[in-house]
Amino acid sequence: MIKGATYNRYSPGPDQTDDSIEAQLTDNRAYAVKNKIDIIKDYIDEERSGKSDNRADFQRMIEDAKKGLFEVIICHKIDRFARNRYDSAIYKAQLKRLGIKVLYSAQNISDSPEGRLMEGVLESFAEYFSDNLATEVMKGLKTTARKGEFTGGFAPLGYDIVDKKYVINDYEASIVKKIFDMYAGGATYGKILSELKSKGFKTKFNADFGKNSLYSILENKKYIGIMEYNKAIPRVPGRRNGHKTKPEDQIITVENIIPPIIDLNTWKLTSARKIDNKHSRAQFKAIDTYLLTGLVCCETCNTTMAGHRTKNNQQRIYSYYLCKNCRNKVRKEHIEQKTLAVMVNKIFSDDSIDKYVEKLNKYSASKFNKAESEINKLRSTISRLDKEINNIVNVIMKGISSTALEEKLQTLEQAKKDSLYELACVKSDQIAKLYSPDELKSNLSKYKEILERGDIDECKPIVKQFIQKITKAENDKITFDYCLDTIGADEET
């Protein structure tokens, strides 16, 4: 019997609850029974967004996959695994190398080239939905921010909360001012901590100050009257993420909304010192991001080539893909630009996109028509089972009962449950029909737009979805092997 695991997740928000997890578990386990899969573990992430891989049980599942604990993972739908195409592509590629399949209990997507392409398209729609939802959430946060209201958690040292507004606590504010004045004047963290302890000053929670608490205070813009919303990256239970914050464009900033404790001149002095200290501690080292990691293969020894960088005599940095066995190499810029050119000009040419849409429509139509036929049969079966169940119930209600009748009733009720579940699965075959040809074309065209922009992080999941291997020969010939029945792309040199 195949060993499997289920992955279940619900996102933060009013429409997502523990019931969502129960429903997913029920469907995923029923799918496992139907397909003779022995579930050894259920992985559950509650109130975790699928836009990030910062999910505790998701990461445990990936680690367990590497240990070979199961052969398949069952999710309810594509967007439960991930709503970020980059994460989805990277982790599915890892699982594929481990020989582990990802299946969906509510979306019956085949392993054919068309099915894999449709899976990628559905992932893009899920990511679009997630981005759109995030935009709506951001609107709500901005409305709250403009009011300058306290949104929960704990007020920082120096403030109390009165009627959802920040009010200065004079005693605590004097401690904050001392910390800023000492740091701006050149005092080290150690000297500041020693001074605070000698005066008997405590944190908001009546504990001794530490380096982390000093760092948080010196970084907090509330002390100059600036409120920042949506700043911190949520912490994953059991994992440290330091002082990580979200990108600037996701942080909502409102000035002059709360009473300041620190004057701007002192703030500027502390900020300048922090920058100087950071530069003095860290030596800048540029790190390249490689578009084709795990894809470039050396023809001579069939070894995967890894990203590498070096300096020449003039200290100019060169980046390339290197075979560690025979030292065969190819310039990073050359092979990456060649790959993107093939994808933009051939795989995603206007003519190719039209053919992809035509292929997907035929695939959708075939599954839709097949589903319609099976739906009719299942509905007929369910209707027959209902009649037989009602007949037995009527007999029992008349006072005629026996063990045989009760066993027959249980058998019929279980058969009805199985048929209802199968009906739900077959209906999911029609999901591709939800998207019109124009929607499919628009989504595939977005792939092309991303590739034309050339941002490596954006392009990586698309490249991995369509290209399986790139072989570099000694004569600089480059050959592409494709994941799908790719239209418009032949061997390239």
Sequence and secondary structure as in RCSB ss.txt:
>XXXX:A:sequence
MIKGATYNRYSPGPDQTDDSIEAQLTDNRAYAVKNKIDIIKDYIDEERSGKSDNRADFQRMIEDAKKGLFEVIIC
HKIDRFARNRYDSAIYKAQLKRLGIKVLYSAQNISDSPEGRLMEGVLESFAEYFSDNLATEVMKGLKTTARKGEF
TGGFAPLGYDIVDKKYVINDYEASIVKKIFDMYAGGATYGKILSELKSKGFKTKFNADFGKNSLYSILENKKYIG
IMEYNKAIPRVPGRRNGHKTKPEDQIITVENIIPPIIDLNTWKLTSARKIDNKHSRAQFKAIDTYLLTGLVCCET
CNTTMAGHRTKNNQQRIYSYYLCKNCRNKVRKEHIEQKTLAVMVNKIFSDDSIDKYVEKLNKYSASKFNKAESEI
NKLRSTISRLDKEINNIVNVIMKGISSTALEEKLQTLEQAKKDSLYELACVKSDQIAKLYSPDELKSNLSKYKEI
LERGDIDECKPIVKQFIQKITKAENDKITFDYCLDTIGADEET
>XXXX:A:secstr
 EEEEEEEEE SSTT  HHHHHHHHHHHHHHHHHTTEEEEEEEEEET  TTSS  HHHHHHHHHHHTT  SEEEE
SSHHHH S HHHHHHHHHHHHHTT EEEESS    SSHHHHHHHHHHHHHHHHHHHHHHHHHHHHHHHHHHHT  
 SS   TTEEEETTEEEE HHHHHHHHHHHHHHHTT  HHHHHHHHHHTT   TTS    HHHHHHHHH GGGGT
 EEES B    TT   TT B  GGG EEESSSS  SS HHHHHHHHHHHHHHHHHH         TTTTTEEETT
T  B EEEEEE TT  EEEEEE TTT  EEEHHHHHHHHHHHIIIIITSHHHHHHHHHHHHHHHHHHHHHHHHHH
HHHHHHHHHHHHHHHHHHHHHHTT   HHHHHHHHHHHHHHHHHHHHHHHHHHGGGGGGS HHHHHHHHHHHHHH
HHHT HHHHHHHHHHHEEEEEE TT  EEEEESS  TT     
